[in-house]
Amino acid sequence: MTAPAERVWICSVCGYEHRGEKPPDFCPSCGAAGTEFKLADAPAGSTTAAEWQDAGASDELAALPVRQIQIGATSIALIFKDGLFSAISGVCNHVGGPLGDGRLDGDHVVCPWHNWKYHARTGQGTCQCKDEKVPTYDVKVENGRVLVNLAEATPRVRTQRAPHPLTRPLVRGQPGGPSISDPLRVVGISTTNMDVLNPRYSTSDRLLGVALDRAKESGAETRLIRLADLKFRACEGYYSKSARACTWPCSITQMDPEDQMTKVYEAFVQWGDIFIVATPIRWGQASSLYYRMVERMNCIQNQETIANHHLMRMKVIGLIITGGQDNIQSVAGQMLSFFGELGCQFPQYPFIAHSRGWSAEDMENNMHYVEDSKDLHEAAAGLLDRCVDTCRALLGVRIGEGELPRGGRKAHELDVHAQL
């Protein structure tokens, strides 16, 4: 008996090829849902017969050097340069960005999402996509009208890109991840900023250290990540272009191998079970490094939005908040809201905090308060204990698996529309 032919599934968003009986749950390249995969041998439209379609008046279309047009189901980037029209696919090979909404850089169209470049006439890629091509289409002008032949003059060419290591699922109790019986893994995240070559005393760091010491005593594995030690770029707002432009892993991480936010992603998504996030209070807010980190973590939350993919569903979070100023409850509220939107779990009394207040902002004394306070040290250890108890109680428990109802969640349009 002849063995059945291997099926090839192609992600319609980024072109990633998956081989198997059924498509993956999520694209390991761009994070798209499994429903975006189509069989490679699925019937397609004609690519040989001439299909000339009217795109519009030539004088109007010549007003912009590049524009996105839609003819039926075909997206096209129409270019006008040196008095001539040309047309390439309006869909970028990377994650499907609209090339026609980009800009012209010399002879190349630059994708507005992640700056991939393709030659305006040949569709040949350059820089990071030099071995790839987007389809081209024949164009002519007759009687003042621009006509585009929808039969591809040249085909799309993609190179097979290996999945990023951060896309590997490493879930406790599941294949590839640690077993249920393995020691818990605790990560301390220090968000205080300082001169790392000449470190100062930090009250939030001190209590974080107490919590991690308690974790070691309990038999857990531990890691400490000091954001001040890492060099990573600020979020560049790809989500503001399109939810699809905010990829997992982060677009910056994929483009810049020197960006050290990778260490934070790997800890949160793949390695850790419990996270103690410690921050000072700066002008009534969490530290600037904390916000720099969580803005870069929008790509984790965005997987909930675009693919119903839960990357941090069973992670347990505890918070340490200290400072010379008040506003503790507001800082805690923002932090709890953010990690809650990632699907994280919280112990009873999920944060501990301390401040000197508005009138007693004597920071030299504040250091002594924290260092000498038995209560605060016991509180940090107790926070860790509650996180461990919560994590152990959740081992093997199924919470929020599969496709969750999206109503009332971030970035979900309801099935009713306001009458404006």
C-alpha positions in Angstrom: 0.0 0.0 0.0 1.3 3.4 -0.9 1.9 5.7 2.0 -0.2 8.9 1.9 1.7 11.9 0.6 3.0 14.3 3.2 0.8 17.4 3.5 2.3 20.8 3.4 0.5 23.7 5.1 1.3 27.3 4.3 0.7 30.2 6.7 -1.3 32.8 4.7 0.2 35.6 6.8 3.9 35.0 6.6 4.3 32.0 4.2 5.8 29.6 6.8 5.6 26.0 5.7 4.4 23.3 8.1 4.5 19.6 7.2 2.1 17.2 8.9 -1.4 15.7 8.8 -2.9 18.9 10.2 -1.8 22.5 10.6 -0.1 23.7 13.9 -2.1 25.4 16.5 -0.1 28.6 16.0 2.4 29.7 13.4 5.9 29.4 15.0 7.1 32.1 12.7 4.6 35.0 13.0 2.2 33.7 15.7 -0.9 33.6 13.5 -3.7 31.2 14.5 -3.8 27.7 12.9 -6.9 28.8 10.9 -4.5 30.9 8.8 -2.9 27.8 7.3 -4.0 26.5 3.9 -3.0 23.4 2.1 -0.2 24.0 -0.4 -1.9 22.0 -3.0 -5.2 23.8 -2.6 -6.6 25.0 -6.0 -5.6 28.5 -6.9 -6.8 30.9 -9.6 -5.3 31.1 -13.1 -1.8 32.4 -13.3 -1.4 32.3 -17.0 -4.5 33.7 -18.7 -4.4 37.5 -19.2 -6.7 39.2 -16.8 -6.4 42.9 -17.4 -8.2 45.0 -14.9 -8.8 48.7 -14.8 -7.0 50.2 -11.7 -8.1 53.8 -12.3 -7.2 57.1 -14.1 -3.5 57.4 -14.8 -3.3 61.1 -13.9 -4.8 60.4 -10.5 -2.7 57.3 -9.8 0.5 59.1 -10.8 0.0 61.6 -7.9 1.7 59.2 -5.4 5.0 57.3 -5.9 3.5 54.2 -4.3 0.0 53.3 -3.2 -2.0 50.2 -2.1 -4.8 49.2 -4.4 -7.3 46.3 -4.2 -8.6 44.7 -7.4 -11.0 41.9 -6.4 -9.1 39.7 -3.9 -5.7 40.8 -5.1 -3.7 43.4 -3.1 -1.3 45.4 -5.3 1.4 48.0 -4.6 1.2 50.3 -7.6 4.4 52.3 -8.2 4.9 55.5 -10.3 8.5 56.3 -10.9 10.4 58.1 -13.7 7.1 58.5 -15.6 6.3 54.8 -15.6 3.9 52.6 -13.7 4.9 49.2 -12.2 3.1 46.8 -9.9 4.2 44.3 -7.3 2.2 42.3 -4.8 0.8 44.5 -2.0 1.6 41.7 0.6 5.0 41.5 2.2 6.7 38.1 2.5 7.5 38.7 6.1 4.1 38.9 8.0 1.9 40.2 5.3 2.4 44.0 5.7 0.7 46.2 3.0 3.6 47.2 0.8 1.6 49.8 -1.0 1.2 51.8 2.2 5.0 52.0 2.5 7.4 54.4 0.9 9.8 54.4 -2.1 13.5 54.4 -1.3 15.3 54.8 -4.6 14.2 51.8 -6.7 12.8 49.8 -3.7 9.4 49.7 -1.9 9.8 49.7 1.8 7.2 47.8 3.9 5.6 50.1 6.4 5.6 47.4 9.1 9.2 46.1 9.4 11.1 47.9 6.6 11.6 44.9 4.3 12.5 46.1 0.8 11.6 44.9 -2.6 12.6 46.2 -6.0 9.7 48.3 -7.5 9.9 46.5 -10.9 11.3 43.0 -10.3 9.9 42.3 -6.8 13.4 41.2 -5.8 14.1 41.5 -2.0 17.1 43.1 -0.5 18.9 43.3 2.9 17.2 40.8 5.2 15.1 39.3 2.4 17.7 39.3 -0.5 16.8 35.7 -1.5 13.1 36.4 -1.7 10.7 37.9 -4.2 7.2 39.2 -4.2 5.0 38.7 -7.3 5.1 41.3 -10.1 2.2 42.2 -12.4 2.3 43.6 -16.0 1.0 47.2 -16.3 -0.1 49.3 -19.3 -1.8 52.6 -19.8 -4.6 52.9 -22.4 -6.8 55.8 -23.0 -5.7 57.5 -19.8 -6.5 54.4 -17.7 -4.0 52.2 -15.8 -4.6 48.5 -16.6 -3.1 45.7 -14.4 -2.8 42.1 -15.5 -3.8 40.0 -12.5 -1.9 37.0 -13.8 1.4 37.0 -11.9 4.2 37.9 -14.3 6.7 36.4 -11.8 5.9 34.2 -8.8 6.4 34.8 -5.1 9.6 33.3 -3.8 10.1 32.6 -0.1 13.0 31.1 1.8 12.1 28.7 4.6 12.9 30.6 7.9 13.6 28.5 10.9 11.3 29.2 13.9 12.7 31.5 16.5 13.8 29.6 19.7 11.3 31.5 21.7 8.4 29.9 19.8 9.3 26.5 21.3 6.6 25.5 23.8 8.2 24.6 27.2 5.2 24.2 29.5 5.6 22.4 32.8 4.1 19.0 32.7 4.0 18.9 28.8 6.4 17.6 26.3 9.6 19.6 26.2 9.0 21.3 29.5 9.9 20.4 33.1 7.9 17.7 34.8 5.3 18.4 37.5 7.7 17.0 40.1 10.7 19.0 39.2 11.7 22.0 41.5 9.7 25.2 40.9 11.5 28.0 39.1 11.5 31.4 40.6 12.6 34.6 38.7 13.3 37.9 40.4 12.9 40.9 38.2 14.7 44.1 39.4 13.5 47.2 37.7 15.4 49.8 39.6 17.8 51.9 37.6 21.4 52.7 38.7 25.0 52.9 37.7 25.8 49.2 37.5 29.6 50.0 37.7 29.0 51.9 41.0 25.9 50.3 42.5 24.0 51.9 45.3 21.7 50.5 48.0 18.2 49.8 46.6 15.3 49.1 49.0 13.3 47.2 46.3 16.4 45.1 45.4 17.1 44.3 49.1 13.6 42.9 49.6 13.8 41.1 46.3 17.0 39.4 47.5 15.2 38.3 50.7 12.4 36.7 48.6 14.9 34.9 46.4 16.8 33.6 49.4 13.6 32.2 50.7 12.9 30.5 47.3 16.3 28.8 47.5 15.6 27.6 51.1 12.4 26.1 49.8 14.2 24.1 47.2 13.3 26.2 44.2 15.6 27.1 41.3 16.2 30.8 41.1 17.3 33.5 38.6 17.8 37.2 39.1 17.3 39.5 36.2 18.4 43.1 36.7 17.0 45.2 33.9 19.7 47.8 34.5 22.3 45.3 33.4 20.5 44.7 30.1 20.7 46.6 26.9 17.4 46.5 25.1 15.6 48.9 22.8 12.4 50.7 23.8 9.1 49.5 22.1 8.9 51.0 18.7 5.1 50.9 18.4 4.6 48.2 15.8 1.2 47.5 17.3 0.3 51.1 16.5 0.7 50.2 12.8 -1.4 47.0 13.0 -2.0 44.2 15.5 -0.5 41.9 12.9 2.7 43.9 12.9 3.3 43.2 16.6 4.7 39.7 16.3 5.8 37.0 18.7 8.7 37.0 19.3 8.9 40.8 19.3 9.8 42.3 16.0 12.8 44.0 17.5 14.0 40.7 19.0 13.8 39.0 15.5 15.6 41.9 13.8 18.3 42.7 16.3 20.3 39.7 17.7 22.1 42.1 20.1 18.8 43.2 21.9 18.9 41.6 25.3 15.1 41.6 26.0 15.4 38.0 24.8 16.6 37.1 28.3 13.4 38.5 29.8 11.1 36.8 27.2 12.8 33.4 27.8 12.4 33.7 31.5 8.8 34.8 31.4 7.5 32.5 28.7 9.7 29.4 28.8 11.7 29.0 32.1 10.0 30.5 35.1 6.9 29.4 37.2 6.9 32.3 39.7 8.0 35.9 39.2 8.7 38.5 41.9 8.8 41.9 40.2 10.3 44.6 42.3 10.1 48.3 41.5 10.8 51.6 43.2 8.2 54.4 43.1 9.3 57.3 40.8 7.0 60.4 40.9 4.0 58.2 41.9 4.7 55.6 39.2 6.7 52.3 38.8 10.2 52.8 37.5 10.9 53.8 33.9 12.7 50.5 33.4 9.6 48.6 34.4 7.6 50.5 31.8 10.3 49.9 29.2 10.0 46.2 29.9 6.2 45.9 29.9 5.8 47.9 26.7 8.1 45.4 25.0 5.9 42.6 26.5 2.9 43.9 24.5 3.8 41.2 21.9 3.0 38.6 24.5 -0.4 40.1 25.3 -1.1 40.6 21.5 -0.9 36.8 21.0 -4.2 36.7 23.0 -5.6 39.3 20.7 -4.7 37.9 17.3 -4.3 34.2 17.9 -6.0 33.3 21.2 -2.6 32.1 22.2 -1.9 32.1 26.0 1.9 32.4 26.6 1.8 33.1 30.3 -1.5 31.4 31.4 -0.2 29.6 34.5 2.6 32.0 35.7 2.3 33.3 39.3 3.2 36.9 40.0 4.1 38.7 43.2 5.1 42.4 43.5 7.4 44.4 45.7 6.9 48.2 45.7 9.0 50.6 47.7 9.9 54.3 47.5 10.1 57.7 49.1 6.8 58.7 47.7 3.2 57.4 48.2 0.8 56.1 45.5 1.5 52.5 46.2 -2.0 51.3 45.5 -2.0 53.0 42.1 1.3 51.5 41.1 0.2 48.0 42.3 -3.1 48.4 40.4 -1.4 49.1 37.1 1.0 46.2 37.6 -1.7 43.7 38.6 -3.8 44.8 35.6 -1.0 44.3 33.2 0.0 40.9 34.3 -3.7 39.9 34.7 -4.1 40.7 31.0 -1.4 38.2 30.2 -3.4 35.5 32.0 -1.1 35.3 35.0 -2.2 34.1 38.5 -1.8 35.9 41.8 -1.5 34.7 45.4 -3.5 36.0 48.3 -2.2 39.5 49.1 -0.1 39.7 45.9 2.1 42.6 46.8 4.1 44.1 49.7 5.1 47.7 49.8 6.7 50.4 51.8 7.1 54.2 51.4 8.2 57.1 53.6 5.4 59.4 52.2 5.3 62.9 51.0 6.5 64.7 54.1 9.3 62.3 55.2 11.2 61.9 51.9 14.5 61.4 53.8 15.9 58.6 51.6 19.1 58.1 53.7 16.8 57.1 56.6 14.6 55.0 54.3 17.5 52.7 53.6 17.9 52.1 57.3 14.2 51.5 57.7 14.2 48.7 55.1 17.5 47.2 56.1 16.6 47.0 59.8 12.9 46.2 59.5 12.3 42.6 60.5 8.7 43.0 59.5 9.5 43.9 55.9 12.0 41.0 55.6 9.4 38.6 56.9 6.9 40.1 54.5 9.1 39.5 51.5 9.7 35.9 52.5 5.9 35.5 53.1 5.1 36.9 49.7 7.4 34.2 48.2 5.7 31.5 50.3 2.3 32.5 49.1 3.4 32.5 45.5 4.9 29.0 45.9 1.7 27.7 47.6 -0.4 29.2 44.7 1.9 27.7 42.1 1.8 24.2 43.7 -2.0 24.4 44.0 -2.2 25.0 40.3 0.2 22.3 39.1 -1.8 20.0 36.8 -4.9 22.2 37.0 -6.4 23.3 33.7 -7.3 26.9 33.7 -8.3 28.8 30.6 -7.1 26.3 28.0 -8.4 26.4 24.4 -10.2 29.3 22.9 -11.5 31.7 25.5 -14.6 34.0 25.0 -13.2 37.3 23.8 -16.2 39.5 24.7 -15.2 42.3 27.1 -11.5 41.6 26.6 -8.9 44.0 25.2 -9.1 44.8 21.4 -12.2 42.7 20.8 -15.0 44.3 18.7 -18.4 43.3 20.0 -21.1 41.7 17.8 -23.3 44.8 18.2 -22.5 48.3 16.9 -23.4 51.6 18.4 -25.8 53.7 16.4 -23.8 56.9 15.8 
